[in-house]
Amino acid sequence: MIDRAIDFLISTVKIDNQVINRQDRYSESSKVINSVVEITFLGTSSGVPTRSRNVSSVALRLPQRAEVWLFDCGEGTQHQILSSELKMSQIRRIFITHMHGDHIFGLMGLLASCGLAGNAQPVDIYGPMGLSEYLHACCKYSYIHLANRVQVREVKPGLVYEDQEFTVNCLPLKHRVPAFGYRISEKDRPGRFMVDKAIALGIPPGPIYGKLKQGETVTLPDGRRIRGTDLCEEPEVGRKVAYCTDTVYCDAAVELATDADVLIHEATFAHQDAQLAFDRLHSTSTMAAQVALAAGVEQLIMTHFSPRYAPGNSLQLNDLLEEAKAIFPNTKLAYDFLTYEVPRRRLERVCKL
């Protein structure tokens, strides 16, 4: 019985610096101009949950695609999802940073619940070596049958995933066990095609509009040459989100976060506890701020806080916030169920950087 179940459990695909692109069920016609990229924090405590904070998990919501991508899945993540506006039926991808329990203990329960709920949506899981064996063992000893709807992909530095809208890259961070940070990049898109201006110029509708929208230069039957760029609004620059935890300060985190709209970075310890951070290979609030400053990000959101900074203690999370703001003023503290919509940047703003 167990052997039969294991045969159908999980398909594992190793990624060797190349992307296995399924393209899913996403087509050009389904693109929404005013697309939304929304971050929801489902767990912001390190190590163990507290009364007000669950352990690590962050959701990236893409409503125009009816998809949710999870980054880490600590114990209790599915309960957090049920208490949020997210839908478990929309979970399409899960990216795991490393194999410590506060980042993976919720994964098996979440997958099992999705299966019991009759969710036929395939789920691709990305993470370090050992993740597939862990899930196989969980399935074997709990008699759970995940079938082929779940695929585990072992990541290596470089491109992890790509489709028509997004790329996801990863790099190894500096922690006690192999750990990866992720960079989610939305691809740039041409600006809106100004149909009224094209009509005013006497350009006949048809396939020529498609060429102009892509910025091409076309020659009209009357000999006029029209540049598509003159008929399009400024290009929409893709948004970028970096997720770096668990790690002490490292160059890889800076590389992943370069020019990001949002950097989600762990800040397990206060600056005065820096020795603990170095001993355990975690970051302080000031390290997170230094990564944000060096990478030139727009917004830093700190997470993964040690329970030692709970209310009533001599140091509290607002102290960590002030430490970080002294280095990088545009810093926020994450809390469970914080939702942040990533703003879109126009080309002229990027050119000024």
C-alpha positions as CSV (number, residue, x, y, z in Angstrom):
1,M,0.0,0.0,0.0
2,I,2.8,2.4,1.0
3,D,4.9,1.5,-2.1
4,R,1.9,2.1,-4.3
5,A,1.3,5.5,-2.9
6,I,5.0,6.5,-3.1
7,D,5.0,5.7,-6.8
8,F,2.6,8.6,-7.3
9,L,3.7,11.0,-4.7
10,I,6.0,13.7,-6.0
11,S,7.8,14.3,-9.3
12,T,11.2,15.8,-8.7
13,V,13.0,17.9,-11.3
14,K,16.5,19.1,-10.8
15,I,17.3,22.6,-12.2
16,D,20.9,22.9,-13.5
17,N,21.1,26.6,-14.4
18,Q,18.3,26.3,-16.8
19,V,14.6,26.8,-16.5
20,I,11.8,24.2,-17.0
21,N,9.1,26.5,-18.3
22,R,5.6,25.1,-18.4
23,Q,4.0,28.4,-19.5
24,D,1.0,27.1,-17.5
25,R,-2.4,28.2,-18.7
26,Y,-1.3,31.8,-19.2
27,S,-1.8,33.5,-22.6
28,E,-1.1,37.0,-24.0
29,S,-4.8,37.8,-24.1
30,S,-5.1,37.3,-20.3
31,K,-2.7,40.2,-19.5
32,V,-4.2,43.0,-17.5
33,I,-2.6,46.5,-18.0
34,N,-3.3,47.6,-14.4
35,S,-1.8,44.4,-12.9
36,V,-1.3,44.1,-9.1
37,V,1.6,42.7,-7.2
38,E,0.7,42.4,-3.6
39,I,2.7,41.1,-0.6
40,T,1.0,39.6,2.5
41,F,3.0,38.6,5.5
42,L,1.7,35.4,7.0
43,G,4.4,34.9,9.6
44,T,7.0,37.3,11.0
45,S,8.5,35.6,14.0
46,S,11.8,33.7,14.0
47,G,12.2,30.2,15.4
48,V,9.0,29.8,17.2
49,P,5.5,31.5,17.0
50,T,4.4,34.0,19.6
51,R,0.9,35.2,20.6
52,S,0.9,37.8,17.9
53,R,3.3,36.4,15.3
54,N,3.5,33.1,13.4
55,V,6.7,31.7,11.9
56,S,7.9,32.5,8.5
57,S,5.8,32.7,5.4
58,V,5.2,35.5,2.8
59,A,2.6,35.4,0.1
60,L,2.9,37.2,-3.3
61,R,-0.6,37.7,-4.7
62,L,-1.1,38.1,-8.5
63,P,-4.9,38.6,-8.7
64,Q,-4.8,39.2,-12.5
65,R,-3.6,35.6,-12.8
66,A,-5.6,34.2,-9.9
67,E,-2.3,33.0,-8.4
68,V,-0.6,33.1,-5.0
69,W,3.1,32.4,-4.7
70,L,4.3,31.5,-1.2
71,F,7.8,32.1,0.1
72,D,8.5,29.7,3.0
73,C,5.8,27.8,4.8
74,G,6.3,27.7,8.5
75,E,4.0,25.7,10.9
76,G,0.5,27.1,10.9
77,T,0.7,28.9,7.5
78,Q,-2.5,27.4,6.3
79,H,-4.3,28.7,9.4
80,Q,-2.9,32.2,8.6
81,I,-4.2,31.9,5.0
82,L,-7.6,31.0,6.3
83,S,-7.6,34.1,8.4
84,S,-6.6,36.3,5.5
85,E,-8.1,37.3,2.2
86,L,-5.9,34.8,0.3
87,K,-7.3,31.6,-1.2
88,M,-5.5,28.3,-0.8
89,S,-7.0,27.2,-4.1
90,Q,-4.9,29.9,-5.9
91,I,-1.5,28.7,-4.5
92,R,0.5,27.9,-7.6
93,R,4.1,28.1,-6.5
94,I,6.0,27.7,-3.2
95,F,9.6,28.9,-2.8
96,I,11.5,27.5,0.2
97,T,14.7,29.3,1.4
98,H,16.1,26.5,3.5
99,M,15.3,23.4,5.5
100,H,15.0,24.8,9.1
101,G,11.6,23.8,10.7
102,D,10.3,27.4,11.1
103,H,10.3,27.7,7.3
104,I,9.0,24.2,6.2
105,F,6.9,22.6,9.0
106,G,3.7,24.0,7.6
107,L,4.3,22.7,4.0
108,M,3.1,19.1,4.3
109,G,-0.1,20.1,6.2
110,L,-0.9,22.8,3.6
111,L,-0.4,20.4,0.7
112,A,-2.5,17.7,2.3
113,S,-5.3,20.2,3.0
114,C,-5.3,21.4,-0.6
115,G,-5.6,17.7,-1.7
116,L,-8.4,16.9,0.7
117,A,-10.3,20.0,-0.4
118,G,-10.2,18.7,-4.0
119,N,-7.9,21.4,-5.2
120,A,-6.8,20.2,-8.7
121,Q,-4.5,23.1,-9.2
122,P,-0.9,21.9,-9.8
123,V,1.7,23.2,-7.3
124,D,5.4,23.6,-8.1
125,I,7.7,23.8,-5.1
126,Y,11.2,25.2,-5.4
127,G,13.9,24.7,-2.7
128,P,17.3,23.4,-1.7
129,M,18.5,19.8,-1.9
130,G,16.7,17.6,0.6
131,L,13.3,19.1,0.2
132,S,12.0,16.3,-2.0
133,E,13.2,13.6,0.4
134,Y,11.6,15.4,3.3
135,L,8.2,15.5,1.6
136,H,8.5,11.9,0.5
137,A,9.1,10.9,4.1
138,C,6.2,12.9,5.3
139,C,3.9,11.3,2.7
140,K,5.2,7.8,3.4
141,Y,4.6,7.9,7.1
142,S,1.4,9.8,7.1
143,Y,-0.1,7.9,4.2
144,I,-0.8,11.0,2.2
145,H,-1.1,10.7,-1.6
146,L,-0.2,13.9,-3.5
147,A,-0.2,12.4,-7.0
148,N,1.6,14.2,-9.8
149,R,0.0,17.6,-9.1
150,V,3.0,18.5,-6.9
151,Q,6.4,18.8,-8.4
152,V,9.5,19.6,-6.4
153,R,12.3,21.4,-8.1
154,E,15.8,21.6,-6.6
155,V,17.2,25.0,-7.2
156,K,20.8,26.1,-8.0
157,P,22.1,29.7,-8.3
158,G,20.6,31.5,-11.2
159,L,17.3,31.5,-13.0
160,V,14.7,29.3,-11.3
161,Y,11.5,30.2,-13.1
162,E,10.4,32.2,-16.1
163,D,7.1,32.9,-17.9
164,Q,5.8,35.7,-20.1
165,E,5.5,38.1,-17.2
166,F,8.0,37.1,-14.5
167,T,11.4,35.7,-13.8
168,V,12.6,34.3,-10.4
169,N,16.3,34.0,-9.6
170,C,18.0,32.7,-6.5
171,L,21.5,33.0,-4.9
172,P,22.9,31.2,-1.9
173,L,22.9,33.3,1.3
174,K,25.1,32.9,4.4
175,H,23.5,30.7,7.0
176,R,24.2,27.6,9.1
177,V,22.6,25.4,6.5
178,P,22.2,25.8,2.7
179,A,19.9,28.8,2.2
180,F,18.7,30.7,-0.8
181,G,17.4,34.2,-1.3
182,Y,15.0,34.9,-4.2
183,R,14.5,37.8,-6.6
184,I,11.1,38.1,-8.3
185,S,11.3,40.4,-11.4
186,E,8.3,41.5,-13.5
187,K,9.3,42.0,-17.1
188,D,9.1,45.5,-18.6
189,R,6.1,46.2,-20.9
190,P,5.5,48.7,-23.7
191,G,3.4,51.7,-22.7
192,R,-0.3,52.0,-23.6
193,F,-0.9,52.4,-27.4
194,M,-2.6,55.7,-28.1
195,V,-5.3,54.7,-30.5
196,D,-6.8,58.2,-30.8
197,K,-3.5,59.7,-31.9
198,A,-3.1,56.9,-34.5
199,I,-6.5,57.7,-35.9
200,A,-5.8,61.4,-36.0
201,L,-2.7,60.6,-38.1
202,G,-4.9,58.7,-40.5
203,I,-3.3,55.3,-39.8
204,P,-5.8,52.6,-40.8
205,P,-6.7,50.1,-38.1
206,G,-5.4,46.5,-38.5
207,P,-2.3,44.5,-37.9
208,I,-0.2,47.6,-38.3
209,Y,-1.4,48.7,-34.9
210,G,0.2,45.7,-33.3
211,K,3.5,46.5,-34.9
212,L,3.3,50.1,-33.7
213,K,2.4,49.0,-30.2
214,Q,5.6,47.0,-30.1
215,G,7.5,50.1,-30.9
216,E,8.3,49.2,-34.5
217,T,8.7,51.8,-37.3
218,V,6.3,51.1,-40.2
219,T,5.9,52.6,-43.6
220,L,2.4,53.6,-44.6
221,P,1.0,53.1,-48.2
222,D,1.4,56.9,-48.7
223,G,5.1,56.7,-47.9
224,R,5.0,58.1,-44.4
225,R,7.3,56.4,-41.8
226,I,5.7,56.2,-38.4
227,R,7.6,55.3,-35.3
228,G,5.7,53.2,-32.9
229,T,7.4,54.8,-29.9
230,D,5.8,58.1,-30.8
231,L,2.4,56.5,-30.4
232,C,3.0,54.8,-27.1
233,E,3.0,56.1,-23.6
234,E,6.2,55.6,-21.5
235,P,7.1,51.9,-21.0
236,E,5.9,50.3,-17.8
237,V,9.0,49.2,-15.8
238,G,8.6,45.8,-14.2
239,R,8.5,45.6,-10.4
240,K,11.1,43.7,-8.5
241,V,10.9,42.1,-5.1
242,A,13.8,40.5,-3.2
243,Y,13.3,38.0,-0.3
244,C,16.4,37.4,1.9
245,T,16.2,35.1,5.0
246,D,17.9,33.5,6.9
247,T,21.3,35.1,6.5
248,V,23.9,37.3,8.0
249,Y,24.9,40.3,5.9
250,C,26.3,39.1,2.6
251,D,27.0,40.3,-0.9
252,A,24.5,37.9,-2.4
253,A,21.7,39.6,-0.6
254,V,22.8,43.0,-2.1
255,E,23.0,41.5,-5.5
256,L,19.5,40.0,-5.3
257,A,18.1,43.3,-4.0
258,T,19.8,45.7,-6.4
259,D,17.3,48.3,-7.6
260,A,14.4,46.4,-6.1
261,D,11.1,48.1,-5.4
262,V,10.8,46.0,-2.2
263,L,13.4,44.2,-0.1
264,I,12.0,41.8,2.4
265,H,14.9,41.1,4.7
266,E,15.3,39.3,8.0
267,A,16.2,41.3,11.1
268,T,16.3,38.7,13.8
269,F,18.4,40.7,16.3
270,A,18.9,44.3,17.4
271,H,22.3,45.9,16.7
272,Q,23.4,45.5,20.3
273,D,23.0,41.8,19.9
274,A,25.2,41.7,16.9
275,Q,27.4,39.0,18.4
276,L,24.4,36.6,18.5
277,A,23.7,37.4,14.9
278,F,27.3,36.5,13.9
279,D,27.2,33.4,16.0
280,R,23.9,32.1,14.5
281,L,24.4,33.6,11.1
282,H,21.3,35.9,11.2
283,S,21.0,39.6,10.5
284,T,20.6,42.6,12.8
285,S,18.3,45.5,11.9
286,T,21.3,47.5,10.9
287,M,22.5,44.7,8.6
288,A,19.2,44.7,6.8
289,A,19.3,48.4,6.4
290,Q,22.9,48.2,5.1
291,V,21.8,45.7,2.4
292,A,18.9,48.0,1.4
293,L,21.2,51.0,1.2
294,A,23.9,49.2,-0.8
295,A,21.3,47.8,-3.2
296,G,19.5,51.0,-3.8
297,V,16.1,49.6,-3.0
298,E,12.9,51.7,-2.8
299,Q,11.4,50.1,0.3
300,L,12.8,47.8,3.1
301,I,10.4,45.7,5.0
302,M,12.0,43.8,7.9
303,T,10.7,40.5,9.2
304,H,11.8,37.3,11.1
305,F,12.1,38.9,14.5
306,S,13.4,37.2,17.6
307,P,10.7,36.7,20.3
308,R,13.2,38.3,22.8
309,Y,11.9,41.8,21.6
310,A,8.4,41.2,22.8
311,P,6.5,44.0,24.6
312,G,7.7,44.5,28.1
313,N,11.3,43.6,27.4
314,S,14.1,46.3,27.6
315,L,14.4,46.2,23.8
316,Q,11.4,46.1,21.6
317,L,10.8,46.1,17.8
318,N,10.4,49.8,17.6
319,D,14.0,50.0,18.7
320,L,15.0,47.8,15.8
321,L,13.0,50.1,13.5
322,E,14.8,53.2,14.7
323,E,18.2,51.5,14.3
324,A,17.4,50.6,10.7
325,K,15.9,54.0,9.8
326,A,19.1,55.7,11.0
327,I,20.8,54.0,8.0
328,F,17.9,53.5,5.6
329,P,14.9,55.8,6.4
330,N,12.4,54.1,4.1
331,T,12.0,51.1,6.4
332,K,8.9,49.3,7.7
333,L,8.4,46.6,10.3
334,A,6.4,43.6,9.1
335,Y,3.6,42.2,11.2
336,D,1.3,39.3,10.5
337,F,-1.3,40.1,7.9
338,L,0.4,43.3,6.8
339,T,-0.4,43.7,3.1
340,Y,1.7,45.9,0.8
341,E,1.0,46.6,-2.8
342,V,4.2,47.1,-4.8
343,P,3.9,50.3,-6.8
344,R,4.7,50.4,-10.5
345,R,7.6,52.6,-11.7
346,R,7.6,54.6,-14.8
347,L,10.7,54.8,-17.1
348,E,11.7,58.4,-16.4
349,R,11.9,57.7,-12.6
350,V,14.2,54.7,-13.2
351,C,16.4,56.8,-15.5
352,K,17.1,59.3,-12.8
353,L,18.6,56.6,-10.5
